Amino acid sequence: MARRFIQRFMPDHQKVRESKAIRIFGSLLHDANLWHLNRRSASGAFAVGLFCAFIPVPFQMLLAAASAIPFRVNLPLSVGLVWVSNPITMPPMFYLCYLVGNAILAEPPQPFAFELSWEWLGHSISTIGPSFILGCLILGTLSSLIGYVAIRLLWRRSVVKAWRNRQSS
């Protein structure tokens, strides 16, 4: 059940392998564990993908792919989960990261007005940057742990349910 549910949303392996961005990893993509879908690889992919979704850098998908390779978790799933932070969800996610970082550092909220300039960016990095980065790391770690444990439990539950259905019939 869990495998079939996840496979419905996963992209085709060949399309992912042929992607220009992913091709930079070359022969590292030949590891079969990067493409298998089992409890270990799916839960690890959720952890990698959700953690990378909270990292405030461009090219999060490349970061997720680069992380999936050494951890030997499902690459398409970890890359796809990065899209939890998309242009619609990113502002509330990152604002929550800032609030969490502020609460932990016990700092008062800073006034915020967005400008598209290098001066504003430099000023913001020094004022709201530490709280924001700390909040991103905390929420990224927390979401990856929750995703890892949830997938492990859901997968185990579906396996136990399948065993019971086979025994009863």
Residue, then its C-alpha position, 0 to 999 in steps of 0.5 A: m500500500a505505502r509503496r504504491f501510494i508513493q510511486r504514484f507521485m514519483p517521477d520516471h527514473q529515466k526522466v530524472r537521470e536525463s535531467k541536465a541538473i542531475r547529470i552532473f553527478g555522472s556515474l554516481l547515479h548508477d547506484a541501484n539504491l538511489w532508485h529502489l523504493n523500500r522502507r529505508s530508502a523512502s524514510g531517508a528520502f523524506a528526511v533528506g528532502l524535508f531538511c533541504a526544503f528548509i535550507p534558504v538557498p537556490f538550487q535546493m533540488l541539487l542539494a537534495a540530490a547531492s545529499a541523497i547519494p551519500f545517504r543512499v536513499n531514494l533520489p527522485l523522492s528526496v528531490g521531489l520533496v524539496w518542492v514542499s517549499n515552493p513560491i507559495t509556501m516559502p514566505p510563511m515557512f521562512y517567516l515561521c523559521y524567523l519567529v522560531g529563531n527569534a524565540i530561541l535567541a530571545e531577540p525582539p522582532q525586527p521591522f521588516a520591509f523587503e527591498l530588492s537591493w544589495e544594501w538591503l540584503g547586507h543589512s538584513i543578513s546582519t539583523i535578521g540573519p542569525s535568527f532566520i538561519l537558526g530557525c531554518l536549521i531547527l525546523g529543517t531538522l524537526s521536519s526531517l525527523i518527523g517525516y522519517v519517523a512518520i514514513r517508517l511507522l506508516w510503512r510498517r503499519s501497511v506491511v502489518k495490515a497486508w500480513r493480516n489480510r493474507q492470513s485472514s483469507 
